[in-house]
Amino acid sequence: MTLDISDLAILLVEPSSVQLKLIKNHLEVDGVNNITGIQSGAEALEEMHRYEPDLVISSMYLPDMTAIDLVTTMRNDESLVHIPFMLISSETRFELTDPIRQAGVVAILPKPFNHTDLTRALRASLEYIDPEQIELDTYDIEALNVLVVDDSTTARRHISRILNNLGIENITVSENGREAVSKLNENDFDLIVTDYNMPEMDGQALIEYIRQDLGNTYVPILMVTSEDDESRLANVHQAGVSAIFDKPFDPSNIKDVLYRVLEEAV
């Protein structure tokens, strides 16, 4: 049976009773009725261990911690690491929102948010919870050899988990471009997924190495990044990236692009 938005069990973490009611009303418009409201991070973690939700939606600032603390704790707990997380906040500072992007979230929505964006984020959550494997005409998806490059441990885990959900099992990880180079010289990969901003060697330098030094113009390279500088991203396009995704990204989008770039690479 295919999961629907109305089937979701949501844990809503919001210290403001007014905001809590407002968000609940929006969720109920989409048919969600199984909503548990919690006001603090500690209570939320306790509730998650008692009754696992399908999705956690949280404000940035809680009485006892921030959403960064909450999602980091979840990503470091094997029993909670797989639960999708959504942030609803008026916070826009990059240094505060980027750690949440790196941890792997389904969406970051502003306050006030557009109801259409909330619905889209709920549908993205379904892709995490009830994923469909990608079907390729010319590849055995389970035999694909993939390299994931990101200096964030949580980001590597999150990306690997998304790929696992699509049916990809053979995943090698690297902490930066320099380490990835060593692995590229030792193994052949069918797909490379990389971050942009990394120590030692960033994503652009890695792509240039693959395309120019190795002379490999055919392997698909996807970049998943929170970088928003258009001029820097233009340079990445020129270097030969196959596609660029924002953090957070919709699993359905990466599925569509994976199908396109892998089939075109043959």
N, C-alpha and C positions, 0 to 999 in steps of 0.2 A: 504493500500500500504506500502510495506517495504521500509524504508529509505536507501539510498545508499550514499557512500562517496561523490559522485558528487553532491548530494543534499545539502550538508552542507554549511551553511553561517558562515564564520569564521572571527573573529576580531583578527587581527595580530598586537601585540603591540611590536614594535622594533624601537629603536631610530636610529639605523644605516641604512641608505638607501641601502647600499651594502647588509647587512644581510637580510633586508626586501625583496629585490628583489630575493635573493638566496632562502629564505624560500618559497616565492610565487611560484617560478619556480618548487620547489619540490611538492608543493600542486597541482599545475596545471598538473603535470605528473599523479597524482592520479585522475584527472578529476574535481578538485575543482576550480571553476571559480568565485564564490561569495566570494571574499576576500576584506576586508576593512583594509587598513594599517593605523595605528595610532602610533605616536611617544612618547606620554606621558601617564602616568597613569590617570591624570585628564581628558584628552581627551577621553581615553578609557571608563571611567565610564560614561561620558556624552553620548558617542555614544551608550553604552549598554542600557541606559535608553530611548534613542530615538528610537533605532532599536535593538531588542534583537537578538544576534547571537546564533548559535547552539553551538559554541565552541570559547573559548578565548585562544589564543596562545601568550605567552609573554616571553620576555627576563627577566633576573633577575634584571638588573640595568637600570632604566628609569630616565629621567632628574629630575623628581619631587618625585619619590618614588621607592621602590623596588617591586619586584613581591610578596614578603611577604605582603607588605601593600595592594597591589592591590587585591590579593585573599582573604585576611582577610576582607577587605571592602565588597567584593562580598558576602562572607559567612555570614556577619552580616546584609545584606540587603535582606529583604524578596522577593524583586522583582528580585534579581540576584543570590540568594543562590543556585539555581538549575542548573546554567549554568556550563557545564564542563570546566575545566581549564587545560592547558598543559604548562609546563615550558621548554624552550629551552635555555640552559645556560652552560657555561664552569665552573660555580661555583661548587665545589665539597665538600666544608666544611660542615660537618654534622650539625653544629649549625645554618647554614643558609638555608640548604635544608630541614631540618626536619620540621620546621613550615609549609612549603608548603605541605609536605607529610601528616602532621596531618590534614591540611585543606581539604584534599580530592582532588586529581588531577588524571587525566587519565594517565599521563605519565610525567616523567622528562627525557628529552633527552639532550645529550651533544652537544657542538659545537666543531667540526662539527659532525653531526649526520648521522646515517645510514638510507638510505631511507626506507629500509624494516621496521625499528623500527618506523618510522613516520607513515607508512601505518598501522602497527599494532595498534599504538596509535589512529589513526583516526577510526579504526574499533571498538576499545574499547569505543570511544566517542559515537558511534551509540548505544551501549548497554545502555548508560545513557539516551540518548535522546528518543530512541524507544525500550524500554525493552520488553522482552517476559516473561510472568510469568512462573515460574518453575512448572512442572507438576509431581506430586508424585503418586505412585501406592497405597501407604498405609496411606498417610496423606492427610487431607484437609488443603491445604497450608494456607488458611485464618484463620484456627483455631490454627495454631502453636503458641506456647507461647515462645518468645525469650527474652533472657537477653543480653544486650549490655553493656560491661564494658570498659570504657576509661576515663582517666582524662582530656582529651581535649574535650571541648564542641563542637568544629567544627568537630572533628573526630566522636563523637557520632552521630551528625546530619547527617554526610556524610554516615556513615555505615547504619544508620536507613533508610536513603533515598534509598540506594541501595536495602535493604531488602524489603522496601515498593514497589519498582519497580518490584520485583520478586513476589509480591502478598502477602507478609507477613505483617499482620496488627497489631498483638498483640506484641508490643515491649516495654519492661521495660528497663530503663537505670540506670546505676550506675557510680559514679565518680571514684571508686577504688575498689580493691578487698574486703576491709573491709566492705564497704557498700553493695557489692554484696552478701557477706556471710549472712547478715541480710535478704536480699530478698530471698535467696535460702532457708532459714529456714522457710520462710513464704509461699512460692509458689513453685509449680512444673514447671519446664521449659523443653521444648522439644529441645532447642538449646541454647548454650551460645557462644557469640562472645566476645573475650577479647583482650585488649592490653597487652603488656609485661611490659614496664616501667611505673609504677604508684606509687604514695605515699601510705602510710598506709599498703598496701599489694599488691605486684606485681602479674603479670599474672601467673608466675610459682607457687607461693605460693597459689594462688586461685585454680589452677588446682589440686595441691596436696591436698588441703582441700576437694575439691569435690570428688576426687578419693579415698582418704584414710580416712579422718575424717567422711565424709558423706557415704562412701562406695558406691558411685554412679559411677559405671564403664561403664554405658551404654549411658549416655547423651552425644551427640556430642559436643565437644568444639573446636571452631576455634579461632586461634590467628591471629590478623592482627597487624603487628608491623613494625617499621623501624629499629629494632635491627638487626645488622649484625654480631655479635660476634658468630661464629660457635659453640664454646664450650658452651656458655650460651644457645643457641638454642637447642643443643644436650640434655641439662638437661631438657628443656621444653618437648622434645620428650619423654624422659624417664618418665616424670611426668604423661604423658598420654594424651597429646593434640591429637586431631583427624587430624588437618591440620594446617599449618602455611602459611600465606599470607604476602607478602611484602606490604608496603605502598609506592607508590600507587599499587593497584591491578586491574586486569581486571575483570569486572563484569561477563563475560562469564566463567572465571575460577572458580569464587566462586559459580556460578550456577551449574557447573558440580560437584564440590566437595560437595555442599549441597545435591544434588540428591544422591550422593554415600553414604555420612555419615548418612543421615536421613533414607534411605532405609535399610542400614546395621544395624541401631540401633534397628530396629523393631524385 
